[in-house]
Amino acid sequence: MLVVSACAPAQAPAEEPAETPTETPVEEPMDESSQESDASSDSMEETGMYEDGIYYAEADEFSANSGWKSVVILKVTDGKISEVNWTAASKDGGMDKKAASMNGAYPMVEAGGAQAPWHEQAEKMEMALLEMQDPSMGEYNDEGYTDAVSGVSIHVNDFYMLAEEALAAGPVEPGPYKDGGYHAEEPEFSENSGWKATVDITV
């Protein structure tokens, strides 16, 4: 290692300039409303938009043309929509619309030339709502059709409106019966009237 040194005449050491004190910046206190807003936003992301539970809404009346009345059932878990069921009840009772479509009793393709069965299109709408999480964001035209969801050509306005209505109304208590169609009839025709009573119920 090379060390180099040099000699110079001794001089009085130069006086060090007085050190100018520097001010430590004072951190401005964060606005409380901003803190609350951020906390609320974080909480919303963690807990979701809605209260956990089951949500339900149905159309006010059966359609005069089709005889169906749309029904939307939602399930919210951890503040987010986790399950969606869009179907319809018939004025004649029996199977709901989704079950009827799956069982060939609502042949929309065969009889009406639709691009896909009703239940398959309904499932696409259910998946769209699960993704967007807010039915008010649903897009449809004045006639109730949408171009926003590929493969869907059925009316969707009632689906979005009922989903909004269900969420606005709040959670409901599940009923005691299992969903489905129920049928009962008397074992024999009446000897006097020739009639036999039957009952069809949709749950």
Backbone as a chain_set.jsonl record, in Angstrom:
{"seq": "MLVVSACAPAQAPAEEPAETPTETPVEEPMDESSQESDASSDSMEETGMYEDGIYYAEADEFSANSGWKSVVILKVTDGKISEVNWTAASKDGGMDKKAASMNGAYPMVEAGGAQAPWHEQAEKMEMALLEMQDPSMGEYNDEGYTDAVSGVSIHVNDFYMLAEEALAAGPVEPGPYKDGGYHAEEPEFSENSGWKATVDITV", "coords": {"N": [[0.858, -1.171, 0.0], [0.603, 2.18, -0.892], [1.558, 5.143, 0.658], [1.205, 8.57, 0.726], [2.614, 11.558, 1.848], [2.746, 15.047, 2.771], [4.527, 18.057, 3.627], [3.8, 21.151, 5.151], [3.932, 24.719, 5.879], [3.235, 25.495, 9.252], [0.06, 26.595, 10.096], [-2.459, 28.634, 11.596], [-5.288, 26.916, 12.486], [-8.0, 27.087, 10.285], [-11.024, 28.726, 11.074], [-13.914, 26.869, 11.57], [-16.834, 27.324, 9.7], [-19.774, 28.54, 11.244], [-22.248, 26.178, 11.942], [-25.223, 26.063, 10.258], [-28.29, 25.742, 11.645], [-30.549, 23.234, 10.64], [-33.92, 23.032, 9.746], [-36.143, 20.627, 10.835], [-38.493, 19.149, 8.813], [-41.905, 19.409, 9.531], [-44.282, 16.968, 9.684], [-47.354, 17.158, 8.125], [-50.445, 16.686, 9.721], [-52.577, 14.001, 8.759], [-55.647, 14.453, 7.122], [-58.586, 13.774, 8.901], [-60.988, 12.981, 7.751], [-60.097, 12.032, 5.337], [-58.613, 9.87, 6.186], [-60.669, 8.311, 7.217], [-62.121, 7.864, 4.892], [-60.283, 6.389, 3.343], [-60.024, 4.164, 5.012], [-62.615, 3.237, 4.939], [-62.794, 2.576, 2.241], [-60.855, 0.549, 2.075], [-62.049, -1.273, 3.789], [-64.368, -1.818, 2.366], [-63.315, -3.14, 0.16], [-62.378, -5.411, 1.387], [-64.61, -6.528, 2.678], [-66.684, -6.462, 0.808], [-69.647, -5.437, -1.045], [-72.206, -5.952, -0.099], [-74.57, -7.119, 2.408], [-74.23, -10.27, 3.959], [-76.2, -13.093, 2.983], [-79.426, -14.349, 1.767], [-81.078, -13.21, -1.104], [-84.06, -12.085, -2.672], [-86.346, -11.649, -5.384], [-89.266, -11.117, -7.346], [-91.206, -10.815, -10.369], [-94.027, -8.605, -10.628], [-96.348, -9.521, -11.864], [-97.694, -12.265, -13.836], [-96.632, -12.847, -17.176], [-98.71, -11.732, -19.771], [-98.459, -12.736, -22.289], [-96.646, -14.959, -22.305], [-97.108, -16.342, -19.938], [-95.283, -16.664, -17.93], [-93.464, -15.667, -14.972], [-90.841, -13.793, -13.968], [-88.111, -14.647, -11.778], [-85.602, -13.913, -9.432], [-82.908, -15.057, -7.569], [-80.456, -14.465, -5.212], [-77.295, -15.107, -3.678], [-75.247, -13.919, -1.139], [-71.957, -13.879, -0.082], [-69.419, -13.158, 2.201], [-69.762, -10.484, 1.622], [-69.965, -10.327, -1.121], [-71.593, -11.122, -4.228], [-72.219, -14.429, -4.612], [-73.676, -16.51, -5.65], [-76.063, -16.929, -8.237], [-79.347, -17.184, -9.341], [-81.445, -17.284, -11.923], [-84.677, -17.584, -12.963], [-88.065, -18.559, -13.775], [-91.494, -18.537, -12.81], [-94.377, -20.46, -13.612], [-97.722, -19.59, -14.551], [-99.358, -21.718, -14.435], [-98.288, -23.36, -12.586], [-96.135, -26.112, -11.535], [-93.042, -27.149, -13.117], [-90.29, -24.866, -12.855], [-89.064, -22.274, -15.065], [-86.367, -22.632, -15.84], [-85.902, -25.335, -15.222], [-87.831, -26.47, -16.88], [-86.811, -25.778, -19.388], [-84.388, -27.191, -19.354], [-85.347, -29.764, -19.33], [-86.556, -30.082, -21.738], [-89.137, -29.211, -21.969], [-89.601, -26.631, -22.577], [-89.116, -25.751, -25.426], [-87.344, -23.698, -26.836], [-85.448, -23.427, -28.838], [-86.082, -25.412, -30.756], [-88.768, -24.82, -31.333], [-88.876, -22.055, -31.632], [-86.594, -21.224, -32.954], [-84.405, -20.169, -31.607], [-81.013, -19.226, -30.709], [-79.838, -20.67, -28.677], [-80.792, -22.845, -25.929], [-83.111, -21.666, -23.386], [-82.228, -21.924, -20.696], [-79.451, -22.09, -20.935], [-78.749, -19.587, -21.929], [-79.647, -18.057, -19.81], [-77.859, -18.849, -17.837], [-75.511, -17.7, -18.79], [-76.058, -15.03, -18.332], [-76.198, -15.054, -15.569], [-73.531, -15.635, -14.927], [-72.368, -13.321, -15.911], [-73.317, -11.388, -14.123], [-72.152, -12.304, -11.748], [-69.553, -11.674, -12.313], [-69.536, -8.856, -12.697], [-70.776, -7.904, -10.375], [-72.584, -5.9, -9.791], [-75.749, -5.162, -10.525], [-76.771, -2.803, -11.551], [-75.018, -1.987, -13.41], [-75.577, -3.355, -15.646], [-76.172, -3.678, -19.143], [-78.613, -2.891, -21.54], [-80.986, -2.529, -24.241], [-83.809, -0.427, -25.21], [-85.725, -2.292, -25.76], [-85.14, -4.35, -24.136], [-83.083, -6.105, -24.713], [-79.646, -7.301, -24.879], [-76.333, -6.515, -25.972], [-74.058, -6.887, -24.712], [-73.379, -9.277, -23.554], [-72.119, -12.126, -24.809], [-73.756, -14.482, -26.909], [-76.318, -14.297, -25.923], [-79.65, -13.81, -26.502], [-82.116, -13.405, -25.462], [-84.675, -11.562, -23.619], [-83.332, -9.43, -21.154], [-83.772, -7.412, -19.41], [-85.588, -7.677, -17.277], [-84.19, -9.414, -15.644], [-81.923, -7.921, -14.728], [-83.258, -5.79, -13.467], [-84.758, -7.071, -11.456], [-82.698, -8.193, -9.967], [-81.476, -5.894, -8.964], [-83.623, -4.958, -7.442], [-83.895, -7.005, -5.548], [-81.46, -6.836, -4.107], [-81.694, -4.276, -3.089], [-83.795, -4.578, -1.343], [-82.827, -6.132, 0.718], [-81.549, -8.922, 2.749], [-83.372, -12.058, 2.955], [-85.263, -14.502, 4.833], [-84.695, -17.925, 4.228], [-87.161, -20.101, 2.81], [-89.203, -22.904, 4.045], [-89.389, -24.968, 2.238], [-88.209, -27.151, -0.393], [-86.849, -26.058, -3.471], [-88.639, -26.341, -6.55], [-91.003, -28.159, -8.668], [-94.262, -29.132, -7.67], [-96.777, -31.646, -7.543], [-100.077, -32.835, -7.215], [-102.912, -35.016, -7.171], [-106.342, -36.12, -7.165], [-107.203, -39.55, -6.585], [-109.222, -40.729, -8.151], [-111.68, -40.053, -10.719], [-114.556, -38.033, -10.197], [-117.674, -39.629, -9.701], [-120.007, -38.287, -9.998], [-119.539, -35.688, -11.122], [-117.516, -36.066, -12.943], [-115.107, -34.915, -12.808], [-111.678, -34.545, -11.748], [-109.759, -33.406, -9.197], [-106.752, -31.511, -9.343], [-103.534, -30.29, -8.308], [-100.941, -28.017, -8.839], [-97.862, -26.795, -7.839], [-95.339, -24.361, -7.622], [-92.206, -23.978, -6.181]], "CA": [[0.0, 0.0, 0.0], [1.403, 3.394, -1.021], [1.067, 6.254, 1.453], [1.868, 9.815, 0.338], [2.408, 12.632, 2.809], [3.409, 16.29, 2.384], [4.682, 18.976, 4.746], [3.483, 22.545, 4.823], [4.137, 25.562, 7.057], [2.132, 25.414, 10.206], [-0.857, 27.728, 10.086], [-3.561, 28.503, 12.557], [-6.405, 26.238, 11.816], [-9.108, 27.969, 9.883], [-12.217, 28.53, 11.91], [-15.021, 26.225, 10.85], [-18.035, 28.181, 9.669], [-20.84, 28.081, 12.153], [-23.222, 25.302, 11.273], [-26.581, 26.623, 10.246], [-29.235, 24.678, 12.018], [-31.574, 22.924, 9.631], [-35.225, 22.756, 10.331], [-36.744, 19.324, 10.497], [-39.857, 19.399, 8.338], [-42.97, 18.849, 10.361], [-45.258, 16.261, 8.858], [-48.708, 17.634, 8.318], [-51.356, 15.597, 10.107], [-53.506, 13.593, 7.703], [-57.034, 14.831, 7.366], [-59.321, 12.644, 9.47], [-61.993, 12.503, 6.809], [-59.38, 11.249, 4.338], [-58.305, 8.581, 6.806], [-61.899, 7.534, 7.298], [-62.473, 7.453, 3.538], [-59.387, 5.302, 2.961], [-60.378, 2.988, 5.809], [-63.885, 2.739, 4.417], [-62.507, 1.944, 0.959], [-60.189, -0.727, 2.346], [-63.029, -2.167, 4.382], [-65.273, -2.227, 1.313], [-62.639, -4.138, -0.654], [-62.231, -6.638, 2.152], [-65.889, -7.124, 3.058], [-67.621, -6.478, -0.294], [-70.639, -4.384, -1.112], [-73.522, -6.318, 0.409], [-74.699, -7.912, 3.629], [-74.359, -11.693, 3.654], [-77.535, -13.652, 3.106], [-80.179, -14.707, 0.574], [-81.877, -12.101, -1.621], [-85.099, -12.627, -3.556], [-87.306, -10.723, -5.995], [-90.035, -11.696, -8.443], [-92.027, -9.855, -11.102], [-95.322, -8.374, -9.981], [-97.427, -10.263, -12.517], [-97.349, -13.211, -14.889], [-96.72, -12.259, -18.504], [-99.945, -12.059, -20.487], [-98.106, -13.454, -23.518], [-95.973, -16.245, -22.09], [-97.567, -17.02, -18.73], [-94.174, -16.794, -16.99], [-93.129, -14.55, -14.09], [-89.413, -13.932, -13.672], [-87.679, -14.734, -10.38], [-84.147, -13.852, -9.244], [-82.446, -15.4, -6.221], [-79.024, -14.207, -5.074], [-76.646, -15.414, -2.407], [-74.085, -13.067, -0.889], [-70.997, -14.441, 0.867], [-68.31, -12.231, 2.431], [-70.074, -9.2, 1.02], [-69.985, -10.379, -2.582], [-72.557, -12.051, -4.826], [-71.522, -15.697, -4.842], [-74.554, -17.403, -6.408], [-77.166, -16.256, -8.918], [-80.308, -18.095, -9.967], [-82.502, -16.58, -12.664], [-85.636, -18.509, -13.535], [-89.401, -17.969, -13.832], [-92.587, -19.411, -12.382], [-95.484, -20.512, -14.569], [-99.05, -19.356, -13.966], [-100.0, -23.028, -14.299], [-97.557, -24.159, -11.607], [-95.233, -27.112, -12.096], [-91.616, -26.851, -13.215], [-89.889, -23.497, -13.158], [-88.655, -22.104, -16.463], [-85.057, -23.227, -16.071], [-86.079, -26.798, -15.226], [-88.587, -26.808, -18.089], [-85.888, -25.679, -20.517], [-83.421, -28.288, -19.27], [-86.033, -31.035, -19.569], [-87.16, -30.085, -23.068], [-90.531, -28.774, -21.923], [-89.629, -25.256, -23.085], [-88.227, -25.924, -26.596], [-87.17, -22.392, -27.469], [-84.646, -23.602, -30.047], [-86.825, -26.207, -31.731], [-90.035, -24.188, -31.71], [-88.74, -20.637, -31.955], [-85.378, -20.928, -33.705], [-83.427, -19.438, -30.796], [-79.644, -19.689, -30.901], [-79.487, -21.586, -27.592], [-81.894, -23.011, -24.985], [-83.271, -20.564, -22.45], [-81.426, -22.085, -19.479], [-78.048, -21.809, -21.239], [-78.614, -18.137, -22.003], [-79.809, -17.545, -18.446], [-76.603, -19.102, -17.124], [-74.544, -16.697, -19.232], [-76.38, -13.796, -17.619], [-75.811, -15.259, -14.171], [-72.078, -15.505, -14.856], [-72.039, -11.911, -16.131], [-73.558, -10.665, -12.875], [-71.12, -12.708, -10.795], [-68.319, -10.974, -12.657], [-69.654, -7.4, -12.502], [-71.148, -7.701, -8.972], [-73.502, -4.773, -9.626], [-76.726, -5.242, -11.611], [-77.031, -1.494, -12.138], [-74.069, -1.819, -14.504], [-76.042, -4.139, -16.785], [-76.51, -2.908, -20.335], [-79.645, -3.429, -22.426], [-81.643, -1.457, -24.977], [-85.18, -0.121, -24.819], [-86.541, -3.494, -25.936], [-84.752, -5.326, -23.121], [-82.038, -7.007, -25.201], [-78.288, -6.849, -24.617], [-75.22, -6.919, -26.834], [-72.877, -6.909, -23.847], [-73.074, -10.654, -23.161], [-72.111, -12.947, -26.019], [-74.577, -15.686, -26.916], [-77.593, -14.065, -25.249], [-80.607, -13.123, -27.371], [-83.38, -13.281, -24.751], [-84.828, -10.333, -22.845], [-82.57, -9.472, -19.906], [-84.085, -6.254, -18.567], [-86.214, -8.115, -16.023], [-83.145, -10.018, -14.82], [-81.168, -6.87, -14.061], [-84.125, -5.001, -12.586], [-85.094, -7.865, -10.278], [-81.482, -8.321, -9.154], [-81.362, -4.629, -8.232], [-84.708, -4.913, -6.457], [-83.59, -7.951, -4.475], [-80.368, -6.304, -3.286], [-82.181, -3.088, -2.388], [-84.731, -4.991, -0.296], [-82.098, -6.74, 1.828], [-81.635, -10.385, 2.864], [-84.625, -12.666, 3.399], [-85.111, -15.819, 5.432], [-85.06, -19.007, 3.306], [-88.404, -20.782, 3.135], [-89.039, -24.267, 4.557], [-89.564, -25.991, 1.199], [-87.18, -27.297, -1.409], [-87.263, -25.512, -4.753], [-89.045, -27.309, -7.567], [-92.423, -28.239, -8.98], [-94.99, -30.125, -6.875], [-98.052, -32.008, -8.172], [-100.926, -33.808, -6.51], [-104.229, -35.145, -7.781], [-107.208, -37.134, -6.557], [-106.961, -40.851, -7.212], [-110.292, -41.127, -9.071], [-112.61, -39.043, -11.192], [-115.828, -38.047, -9.482], [-118.748, -40.308, -10.423], [-121.095, -37.345, -10.247], [-119.171, -34.578, -12.01], [-116.538, -36.482, -13.944], [-113.876, -34.148, -12.618], [-110.671, -35.004, -10.764], [-108.991, -32.221, -8.791], [-105.285, -31.562, -9.375], [-102.864, -29.084, -7.829], [-99.531, -27.866, -9.204], [-97.258, -25.708, -7.073], [-93.919, -24.093, -7.879], [-91.487, -23.392, -5.036]], "C": [[0.897, 1.223, 0.0], [0.761, 4.51, -0.232], [1.858, 7.483, 1.073], [1.562, 10.862, 1.376], [3.157, 13.861, 2.336], [3.484, 17.192, 3.594], [4.372, 20.376, 4.288], [3.689, 23.369, 6.068], [2.936, 25.488, 7.969], [1.327, 26.682, 10.159], [-1.906, 27.518, 11.151], [-4.726, 27.849, 11.853], [-7.519, 27.214, 11.515], [-10.329, 27.639, 10.716], [-13.337, 27.927, 11.064], [-16.203, 27.169, 10.841], [-19.097, 27.615, 10.586], [-21.875, 27.297, 11.373], [-24.616, 25.906, 11.392], [-27.568, 25.526, 10.602], [-30.288, 24.485, 10.933], [-32.865, 22.558, 10.335], [-35.727, 21.385, 9.88], [-38.181, 19.54, 10.044], [-40.868, 18.685, 9.234], [-44.01, 18.217, 9.458], [-46.665, 16.754, 9.18], [-49.607, 16.471, 8.73], [-52.339, 15.287, 8.984], [-54.925, 13.971, 8.098], [-57.821, 13.613, 7.821], [-60.343, 12.091, 8.497], [-61.361, 11.663, 5.725], [-59.039, 9.88, 4.888], [-59.543, 7.7, 6.842], [-62.3, 7.022, 5.934], [-61.624, 6.292, 3.076], [-59.735, 4.03, 3.706], [-61.66, 2.372, 5.306], [-63.678, 2.01, 3.106], [-61.851, 0.593, 1.15], [-61.175, -1.737, 2.895], [-63.98, -2.703, 3.332], [-64.638, -3.311, 0.455], [-62.561, -5.466, 0.077], [-63.582, -7.322, 2.389], [-66.889, -7.189, 1.925], [-68.707, -5.438, -0.116], [-71.906, -4.682, -0.319], [-73.447, -7.112, 1.723], [-74.896, -9.377, 3.251], [-75.794, -12.164, 3.836], [-78.13, -14.023, 1.756], [-81.063, -13.525, 0.182], [-82.86, -12.642, -2.667], [-85.971, -11.513, -4.114], [-88.013, -11.451, -7.133], [-90.85, -10.601, -9.114], [-93.401, -9.746, -10.44], [-96.422, -9.25, -10.556], [-96.871, -11.28, -13.505], [-97.509, -12.51, -16.237], [-98.005, -12.699, -19.196], [-99.664, -12.868, -21.746], [-97.572, -14.853, -23.258], [-96.496, -17.028, -20.898], [-96.483, -17.216, -17.691], [-94.019, -15.523, -16.161], [-91.694, -14.734, -13.618], [-89.129, -13.881, -12.175], [-86.152, -14.678, -10.35], [-83.825, -14.129, -7.781], [-80.926, -15.224, -6.192], [-78.532, -14.678, -3.708], [-75.407, -14.56, -2.29], [-73.228, -13.699, 0.208], [-69.803, -13.499, 0.976], [-68.513, -10.913, 1.687], [-70.156, -9.184, -0.492], [-71.018, -11.396, -3.064], [-71.818, -13.327, -5.203], [-72.36, -16.693, -5.633], [-75.692, -16.582, -7.014], [-78.059, -17.313, -9.545], [-81.413, -17.263, -10.602], [-83.406, -17.618, -13.299], [-86.982, -17.806, -13.623], [-90.406, -19.016, -13.374], [-93.705, -19.332, -13.407], [-96.804, -20.246, -13.857], [-99.801, -20.657, -13.754], [-99.321, -23.901, -13.253], [-96.621, -25.138, -12.29], [-93.794, -26.645, -12.136], [-91.368, -25.365, -13.443], [-89.292, -23.462, -14.559], [-87.314, -22.755, -16.766], [-85.154, -24.745, -16.143], [-86.822, -27.24, -16.478], [-87.687, -26.768, -19.316], [-84.904, -26.837, -20.522], [-84.057, -29.632, -19.598], [-86.75, -31.09, -20.916], [-88.61, -29.654, -23.105], [-90.698, -27.323, -22.362], [-88.673, -25.202, -24.269], [-88.048, -24.637, -27.389], [-86.383, -22.499, -28.773], [-85.474, -24.294, -31.126], [-88.067, -25.474, -32.237], [-89.875, -22.746, -32.178], [-87.499, -20.263, -32.727], [-84.346, -20.134, -32.937], [-82.035, -20.037, -30.979], [-79.197, -20.675, -29.837], [-80.689, -21.721, -26.667], [-81.923, -21.895, -23.95], [-82.332, -20.711, -21.256], [-79.945, -21.805, -19.728], [-77.806, -20.305, -21.334], [-78.752, -17.501, -20.619], [-78.523, -17.73, -17.647], [-75.52, -18.108, -17.533], [-74.786, -15.371, -18.517], [-75.995, -13.901, -16.141], [-74.308, -15.076, -13.993], [-71.654, -14.046, -15.044], [-72.24, -11.106, -14.857], [-72.541, -11.046, -11.808], [-69.817, -11.963, -11.053], [-68.423, -9.484, -12.338], [-70.052, -7.023, -11.082], [-72.128, -6.545, -8.737], [-74.499, -4.77, -10.775], [-77.037, -3.901, -12.252], [-76.078, -1.194, -13.293], [-74.498, -2.585, -15.756], [-76.497, -3.262, -17.939], [-77.584, -3.625, -21.147], [-80.36, -2.256, -23.087], [-83.095, -1.29, -24.527], [-86.106, -1.327, -24.937], [-86.169, -4.596, -24.956], [-83.677, -6.293, -23.538], [-80.657, -6.417, -24.909], [-77.322, -7.338, -25.687], [-73.946, -7.105, -26.02], [-72.46, -8.313, -23.44], [-73.214, -11.547, -24.39], [-72.998, -14.181, -25.862], [-75.924, -15.531, -26.243], [-78.5, -13.244, -26.165], [-81.973, -12.958, -26.698], [-83.459, -11.925, -24.056], [-84.08, -10.464, -21.519], [-82.913, -8.321, -18.965], [-84.713, -6.662, -17.245], [-85.196, -8.754, -15.087], [-82.386, -8.95, -14.037], [-82.032, -6.088, -13.071], [-84.487, -5.766, -11.32], [-83.881, -8.061, -9.37], [-81.266, -7.052, -8.34], [-82.404, -4.555, -7.119], [-84.418, -5.817, -5.27], [-82.523, -7.398, -3.54], [-80.816, -5.088, -2.491], [-83.083, -3.46, -1.218], [-84.029, -5.613, 0.908], [-82.315, -8.248, 1.902], [-83.004, -10.844, 3.365], [-84.32, -14.012, 4.04], [-85.511, -16.898, 4.427], [-86.336, -19.694, 3.77], [-88.163, -22.225, 3.555], [-89.054, -25.349, 3.475], [-88.404, -25.994, 0.206], [-87.708, -26.772, -2.736], [-87.644, -26.626, -5.722], [-90.535, -27.242, -7.836], [-93.075, -29.375, -8.206], [-96.359, -30.371, -7.51], [-98.789, -33.017, -7.303], [-102.288, -33.849, -7.201], [-105.032, -36.223, -7.054], [-107.035, -38.457, -7.285], [-108.003, -41.233, -8.269], [-111.087, -39.918, -9.55], [-113.925, -39.174, -10.416], [-116.898, -38.724, -10.327], [-119.868, -39.339, -10.788], [-120.731, -36.283, -11.282], [-118.243, -34.986, -13.141], [-115.216, -35.742, -13.849], [-112.956, -34.82, -11.605], [-109.784, -33.815, -10.429], [-107.505, -32.478, -8.849], [-104.735, -30.236, -8.869], [-101.414, -29.13, -8.265], [-98.98, -26.623, -8.512], [-95.788, -25.592, -7.472], [-93.302, -23.42, -6.667], [-90.16, -22.863, -5.529]], "O": [[1.839, 1.309, 0.788], [-0.421, 4.807, -0.408], [3.088, 7.441, 1.096], [0.407, 11.052, 1.756], [4.115, 13.738, 1.573], [2.636, 17.125, 4.484], [4.659, 20.74, 3.148], [3.639, 22.847, 7.182], [1.788, 25.427, 7.529], [1.906, 27.768, 10.182], [-2.202, 26.393, 11.555], [-5.084, 28.222, 10.735], [-7.921, 28.033, 12.342], [-10.63, 26.484, 11.02], [-13.656, 28.423, 9.983], [-16.539, 27.755, 11.871], [-19.292, 26.404, 10.693], [-22.313, 27.698, 10.295], [-25.1, 26.21, 12.482], [-27.653, 24.505, 9.92], [-30.837, 25.444, 10.39], [-32.885, 21.879, 11.362], [-35.724, 21.055, 8.694], [-39.0, 20.056, 10.805], [-40.694, 17.531, 9.626], [-44.553, 18.872, 8.568], [-47.099, 16.766, 10.332], [-49.532, 15.39, 8.146], [-52.868, 16.193, 8.34], [-55.335, 13.825, 9.249], [-57.739, 12.547, 7.21], [-60.545, 10.879, 8.42], [-61.964, 10.709, 5.233], [-59.145, 8.867, 4.197], [-59.486, 6.507, 6.541], [-62.765, 5.889, 5.804], [-62.129, 5.329, 2.498], [-59.746, 2.945, 3.125], [-61.796, 1.15, 5.245], [-64.287, 0.969, 2.861], [-62.214, -0.387, 0.499], [-61.15, -2.91, 2.523], [-64.367, -3.872, 3.368], [-65.297, -4.274, 0.064], [-62.664, -6.527, -0.539], [-63.686, -8.546, 2.31], [-67.879, -7.911, 2.047], [-68.693, -4.659, 0.837], [-72.608, -3.757, 0.09], [-72.416, -7.681, 2.081], [-75.646, -9.686, 2.325], [-76.509, -11.697, 4.722], [-77.442, -14.016, 0.735], [-81.713, -12.916, 1.031], [-82.528, -13.538, -3.443], [-86.297, -10.554, -3.413], [-87.423, -12.301, -7.8], [-91.15, -9.578, -8.499], [-93.867, -10.676, -9.782], [-97.323, -9.676, -9.835], [-95.729, -11.172, -13.953], [-98.405, -11.686, -16.417], [-98.345, -13.882, -19.207], [-100.531, -13.603, -22.219], [-97.986, -15.816, -23.903], [-96.348, -18.249, -20.847], [-96.72, -17.863, -16.671], [-94.397, -14.437, -16.598], [-91.373, -15.716, -12.948], [-89.799, -13.181, -11.415], [-85.49, -15.328, -11.158], [-84.394, -13.517, -6.876], [-80.208, -15.762, -7.034], [-79.266, -14.647, -2.719], [-74.607, -14.479, -3.222], [-73.722, -14.013, 1.291], [-69.239, -13.087, -0.038], [-67.562, -10.31, 1.189], [-70.394, -8.133, -1.087], [-71.282, -12.397, -2.398], [-70.897, -13.301, -6.02], [-71.814, -17.624, -6.226], [-76.215, -15.661, -6.385], [-77.574, -18.231, -10.206], [-82.208, -16.624, -9.913], [-82.947, -18.443, -14.089], [-87.04, -16.579, -13.552], [-90.193, -20.218, -13.531], [-93.953, -18.281, -13.997], [-96.984, -20.631, -12.702], [-100.765, -20.707, -12.99], [-99.72, -25.048, -13.045], [-96.342, -25.012, -13.482], [-93.367, -25.847, -11.302], [-92.135, -24.693, -14.132], [-89.047, -24.506, -15.163], [-87.139, -23.36, -17.824], [-84.558, -25.369, -17.021], [-86.486, -28.264, -17.073], [-87.789, -27.629, -20.19], [-84.616, -27.404, -21.577], [-83.383, -30.537, -20.089], [-87.473, -32.047, -21.197], [-89.252, -29.719, -24.154], [-91.823, -26.843, -22.502], [-87.563, -24.681, -24.156], [-88.558, -24.517, -28.503], [-86.63, -21.74, -29.709], [-85.555, -23.824, -32.261], [-88.374, -25.507, -33.428], [-90.639, -22.27, -33.017], [-87.346, -19.107, -33.123], [-83.491, -19.487, -33.542], [-81.891, -21.2, -31.355], [-78.266, -21.446, -30.069], [-81.526, -20.82, -26.612], [-80.906, -21.261, -23.669], [-81.705, -19.736, -20.84], [-79.25, -21.332, -18.828], [-76.778, -19.807, -20.875], [-78.063, -16.533, -20.298], [-78.145, -16.856, -16.867], [-74.697, -17.716, -16.705], [-73.842, -14.675, -18.144], [-75.52, -12.933, -15.547], [-73.861, -14.446, -13.035], [-70.701, -13.587, -14.415], [-71.429, -10.236, -14.538], [-72.11, -10.188, -11.037], [-69.07, -11.66, -10.122], [-67.495, -8.909, -11.768], [-69.708, -5.935, -10.62], [-72.463, -6.25, -7.59], [-74.136, -4.412, -11.896], [-77.519, -3.858, -13.383], [-76.302, -0.259, -14.062], [-73.859, -2.478, -16.803], [-77.131, -2.228, -17.734], [-77.477, -4.823, -21.409], [-80.348, -1.137, -22.574], [-83.542, -1.937, -23.58], [-87.151, -1.378, -24.288], [-86.799, -5.653, -24.937], [-83.373, -7.225, -22.793], [-80.508, -5.21, -24.717], [-77.476, -8.431, -26.234], [-72.891, -7.437, -26.561], [-71.32, -8.527, -23.027], [-74.306, -11.698, -24.938], [-72.993, -14.838, -24.821], [-76.613, -16.524, -26.01], [-78.159, -12.126, -26.554], [-82.895, -12.421, -27.312], [-82.455, -11.225, -23.918], [-84.182, -11.488, -20.842], [-82.403, -8.26, -17.846], [-84.415, -6.072, -16.206], [-85.324, -8.646, -13.868], [-82.227, -9.063, -12.822], [-81.588, -5.764, -11.969], [-84.522, -5.19, -10.233], [-84.017, -8.092, -8.147], [-80.914, -7.12, -7.163], [-82.105, -4.142, -5.999], [-84.664, -5.445, -4.123], [-82.662, -7.479, -2.319], [-80.38, -4.884, -1.358], [-83.134, -2.745, -0.217], [-84.583, -5.619, 2.007], [-83.168, -8.79, 1.2], [-83.696, -10.129, 4.09], [-83.255, -14.59, 3.82], [-86.579, -16.792, 3.824], [-86.569, -19.852, 4.969], [-87.044, -22.724, 3.437], [-88.765, -26.512, 3.757], [-87.724, -24.989, 0.001], [-88.864, -27.005, -3.091], [-87.053, -27.706, -5.715], [-91.24, -26.385, -7.305], [-92.505, -30.461, -8.096], [-97.021, -29.435, -7.959], [-98.19, -33.931, -6.735], [-102.754, -32.847, -7.744], [-104.472, -37.114, -6.415], [-106.748, -38.474, -8.482], [-107.691, -41.987, -9.191], [-111.157, -38.894, -8.871], [-114.34, -40.268, -10.036], [-117.028, -38.441, -11.518], [-120.587, -39.546, -11.765], [-121.503, -36.007, -12.2], [-118.192, -34.325, -14.179], [-114.327, -35.909, -14.683], [-113.4, -35.561, -10.728], [-109.12, -33.275, -11.314], [-107.041, -33.545, -8.448], [-105.382, -29.195, -8.984], [-100.733, -30.14, -8.091], [-99.561, -25.541, -8.594], [-95.091, -26.594, -7.636], [-93.813, -22.411, -6.182], [-89.38, -22.325, -4.744]]}, "num_chains": 1, "name": "protein.A"}
